[in-house]
């Protein structure tokens, strides 16, 4: 575990998984120029690219925030025991995620707020856990903040046909609906202020309800961008989408807008899936952006 303190907010990285996602750059990022991966090998390998296999490396992780006395989780990964027939990398996992959370001093009942930046398979999994044969909320005392646009889009009753096809199969039923039935969800629209330090805002494109969490505390700022970025290559090439973006044009526009805000406000960019340094400070470079520096995370300590 690693941590950083931004103003009055502590941010701790809780990892669930790190490694191959069984996709080449050409498959994961169909529009990305091949030379950016070749020319950038010296800084992409090994954190973001496996040089031996040519496969993209990715992290599945939750950001644990402590702000104004509350314990907040940003995205909840893949989860254990989930049946994912069209995403075998994530099917029937058995990870130590809850033990890792406990090492950061957090029990499930301690969590006050769960933020799902969007409702893809790898962002909602630990919303629930298996209790016998039933999926129950993992964090029974939490309010689960979900974008209403994503809730409606992924609800099978509404009959939408996502780009993922069946890739998100079972996810709504086992990781979203149970917490909604338990009365723990808050479906927000347009924006949602959590406290004086934290605000959720729409960032559509990757999915209809994709959102970003902006942290502003003291002189520090950061933006948790979910899946606006899967790789730092998308900072250098902001028009490069992943193959999972429901609205490619919208995703490009949102990515440029959010990266521009981060560059102009010296805010750390904290994506969901970056391994290695995990977060970056970005600057404008012509019509694109560049990594000015990586976030100074330090090993987690109980006092932090």
C-alpha positions in Angstrom: 0.0 0.0 0.0 1.1 3.5 -0.7 -0.3 6.9 0.3 -0.2 10.6 -0.3 -1.6 13.5 1.7 -3.3 16.3 -0.3 -4.3 19.2 1.9 -6.5 17.7 4.6 -7.2 14.5 2.6 -5.2 11.3 2.8 -5.2 9.0 -0.3 -4.2 5.4 0.1 -3.9 2.9 -2.8 -5.5 -0.5 -2.1 -4.6 -3.0 -4.8 -6.6 -5.9 -5.9 -4.7 -7.0 -9.0 -1.7 -6.0 -11.0 -0.5 -7.6 -14.2 -1.6 -8.6 -17.7 -5.0 -7.8 -19.1 -4.3 -10.2 -22.0 -4.5 -7.4 -24.6 -1.9 -5.9 -26.9 -1.7 -2.1 -27.3 -3.2 -2.5 -30.8 -6.2 -4.3 -29.4 -6.6 -2.2 -26.3 -6.0 1.2 -28.0 -6.9 0.7 -31.7 -6.2 4.3 -32.7 -2.9 4.6 -30.9 0.2 5.0 -33.1 2.5 2.0 -32.9 5.6 4.2 -32.6 4.4 5.8 -29.4 4.7 2.4 -27.7 8.0 1.6 -29.3 9.6 4.9 -28.7 8.3 5.1 -25.2 9.4 1.6 -24.1 12.0 3.0 -21.8 9.3 4.5 -19.5 6.3 2.3 -20.3 8.2 -1.0 -19.4 7.5 -2.7 -17.0 4.8 -0.7 -15.2 2.5 -0.3 -18.2 3.8 -2.8 -20.8 5.3 -6.2 -20.6 8.3 -6.1 -23.0 8.5 -9.9 -23.2 4.9 -10.5 -24.3 3.9 -7.1 -25.8 0.9 -7.2 -23.5 -0.5 -4.2 -21.6 -0.1 -4.3 -17.8 -2.8 -2.8 -15.7 -3.8 -2.3 -12.1 -7.1 -3.0 -10.5 -7.2 -0.8 -7.4 -9.3 1.2 -5.0 -8.5 4.7 -3.8 -9.1 5.0 -0.1 -9.8 8.6 1.0 -10.1 10.0 4.4 -11.8 13.4 4.3 -13.6 15.4 7.0 -13.7 12.3 9.3 -15.3 10.0 6.7 -13.9 6.9 5.0 -14.5 6.9 1.3 -13.7 4.3 -1.4 -13.3 5.3 -5.0 -14.2 2.3 -7.2 -14.3 -1.2 -5.9 -12.5 -3.4 -8.5 -13.6 -6.8 -9.7 -14.6 -8.6 -6.6 -14.4 -12.3 -5.6 -16.4 -15.2 -6.9 -18.1 -13.2 -9.6 -19.2 -15.2 -12.7 -17.9 -13.4 -15.7 -18.3 -15.7 -18.8 -17.3 -13.0 -21.3 -14.4 -11.6 -19.3 -12.3 -14.7 -18.2 -9.5 -12.6 -16.8 -11.9 -11.3 -14.1 -14.0 -14.5 -13.6 -14.2 -16.2 -10.2 -11.3 -14.3 -8.6 -10.1 -15.0 -5.1 -8.0 -12.0 -4.0 -7.0 -10.6 -0.6 -8.7 -7.2 -1.3 -10.5 -7.0 2.0 -7.4 -8.1 3.9 -5.5 -5.3 2.1 -8.2 -2.8 3.1 -7.9 -4.1 6.7 -4.1 -3.5 6.6 -5.1 0.2 6.0 -7.2 0.1 9.1 -10.5 -0.2 7.5 -13.2 -2.8 8.1 -16.2 -3.0 5.7 -18.5 -1.5 8.3 -16.2 1.5 8.7 -16.8 2.7 5.1 -19.1 5.8 4.9 -19.2 6.4 1.1 -18.5 4.2 -1.9 -18.0 6.0 -5.2 -18.5 4.1 -8.4 -17.0 6.4 -11.1 -19.0 4.3 -13.6 -20.5 0.8 -13.6 -18.1 -1.3 -15.6 -17.2 -4.8 -14.5 -13.9 -3.7 -12.9 -15.2 -0.8 -10.9 -18.2 -2.2 -8.9 -17.1 -5.8 -8.0 -16.5 -5.3 -4.3 -19.8 -3.4 -3.9 -21.1 -6.9 -2.9 -19.8 -10.1 -1.4 -21.2 -13.6 -1.5 -23.1 -14.6 1.7 -24.1 -18.2 1.2 -25.9 -18.0 -2.1 -26.8 -14.3 -1.9 -25.0 -11.2 -3.0 -25.1 -8.7 -0.1 -23.5 -5.2 0.3 -19.9 -5.5 1.3 -20.1 -2.1 3.0 -23.3 -2.2 4.9 -23.1 1.3 6.5 -22.0 3.1 3.3 -23.9 5.3 0.8 -23.0 4.1 -2.7 -22.8 7.0 -5.1 -23.6 6.0 -8.6 -24.2 8.1 -11.7 -27.8 7.8 -12.7 -27.0 7.8 -16.4 -24.9 4.7 -15.9 -27.4 3.0 -13.6 -30.1 3.4 -16.3 -27.8 2.4 -19.2 -26.6 -0.8 -17.6 -29.9 -1.8 -16.1 -30.9 -4.8 -18.3 -34.6 -3.9 -18.0 -33.9 -0.8 -20.2 -32.7 -2.9 -23.1 -29.7 -0.9 -24.1 -27.1 -2.5 -26.5 -23.7 -1.5 -25.1 -20.5 -1.6 -27.1 -19.2 -4.3 -24.7 -22.0 -6.6 -25.8 -22.1 -9.3 -23.1 -18.8 -8.2 -21.6 -20.6 -6.7 -18.6 -22.9 -9.7 -18.2 -24.1 -10.3 -14.6 -22.5 -7.1 -13.3 -25.7 -5.2 -12.7 -27.4 -8.2 -11.2 -24.7 -9.2 -8.7 -22.9 -5.9 -8.0 -25.3 -3.0 -8.5 -28.9 -4.2 -7.9 -28.3 -5.8 -4.5 -27.1 -2.5 -3.0 -29.9 -0.6 -4.7 -32.5 -3.1 -3.2 -30.9 -2.6 0.2 -31.6 1.2 -0.1 -27.9 2.1 0.0 -27.5 3.9 -3.4 -27.7 7.5 -4.2 -28.2 8.1 -7.9 -26.8 11.5 -8.7 -27.1 13.7 -11.8 -25.3 16.8 -13.1 -23.0 16.9 -10.1 -22.7 16.0 -6.4 -20.8 17.8 -3.6 -19.5 15.2 -1.1 -17.8 17.7 1.3 -15.7 20.8 1.2 -12.8 18.9 -0.4 -14.6 16.5 -2.8 -17.0 16.9 -5.7 -18.3 14.5 -8.4 -19.0 15.7 -11.9 -20.1 14.1 -15.1 -17.4 13.0 -17.6 -19.3 11.1 -20.3 -17.9 9.2 -23.2 -16.3 6.1 -21.9 -19.8 5.3 -20.6 -22.8 7.5 -20.6 -22.5 8.2 -16.9 -18.7 8.2 -16.4 -17.7 10.7 -13.8 -14.6 12.3 -12.2 -13.9 13.1 -8.6 -12.2 16.4 -8.0 -10.2 16.9 -4.8 -9.3 20.5 -3.8 -7.9 21.0 -0.3 -5.6 23.8 0.8 -3.1 24.4 -2.0 -3.4 20.8 -3.4 -5.7 19.5 -6.2 -6.2 16.2 -7.8 -8.8 14.6 -10.2 -9.7 10.9 -10.0 -10.5 10.2 -13.7 -11.7 6.6 -13.6 -11.3 5.2 -17.1 -10.6 8.4 -19.0 -7.1 7.0 -19.0 -6.0 3.4 -19.0 -2.4 4.2 -19.9 -0.2 7.3 -19.7 0.1 7.0 -23.5 -3.3 8.7 -23.6 -1.8 11.8 -22.0 0.6 12.1 -24.9 -2.1 11.1 -27.4 -5.3 12.4 -25.8 -7.4 11.4 -28.9 -6.6 7.8 -28.3 -9.5 5.9 -26.8 -9.6 2.4 -25.3 -11.6 -0.1 -27.2 -14.2 0.1 -24.5 -15.5 3.6 -25.0 -19.2 3.8 -25.7 -19.0 7.2 -27.3 -15.6 7.7 -28.9 -16.0 11.3 -29.8 -17.4 12.1 -26.4 -14.6 10.3 -24.7 -12.0 12.3 -26.6 -13.6 15.6 -25.8 -13.9 14.8 -22.1 -10.4 13.6 -21.9 -9.0 16.8 -23.4 -11.2 18.9 -21.1 -10.2 17.1 -17.9 -6.5 17.0 -18.8 -6.6 20.6 -19.7 -8.2 21.5 -16.3 -5.5 19.4 -14.5 -2.7 21.1 -16.4 -4.1 24.6 -15.8 -4.6 23.9 -12.0 -1.5 21.9 -11.3 -3.7 19.0 -10.2 -2.6 15.4 -10.0 -4.3 13.1 -12.5 -5.2 9.8 -10.8 -6.6 7.1 -13.1 -8.2 3.9 -12.0 -5.8 1.5 -13.6 -2.2 2.9 -13.7 0.3 0.7 -12.0 3.8 1.9 -11.1 3.6 5.5 -9.9 -0.2 5.5 -10.2 -0.7 9.2 -10.7 0.9 12.1 -12.7 1.2 15.8 -12.9 0.5 16.8 -16.5 1.4 19.9 -18.6 0.3 21.2 -21.9 2.6 20.3 -24.8 1.3 21.8 -28.1 -2.1 20.3 -28.8 -1.5 17.4 -26.4 -0.1 16.9 -22.9 3.0 15.5 -21.3 3.9 14.0 -17.9 5.8 16.6 -15.9 6.3 14.3 -12.9 4.8 11.3 -11.0 3.0 11.5 -7.7 5.2 11.2 -4.7 3.4 8.3 -3.0 5.1 6.9 0.1 4.7 3.5 1.8 1.6 3.4 4.0 1.9 4.0 7.7 -0.9 3.8 10.2 -0.2 7.4 11.2 -0.8 8.4 7.5 
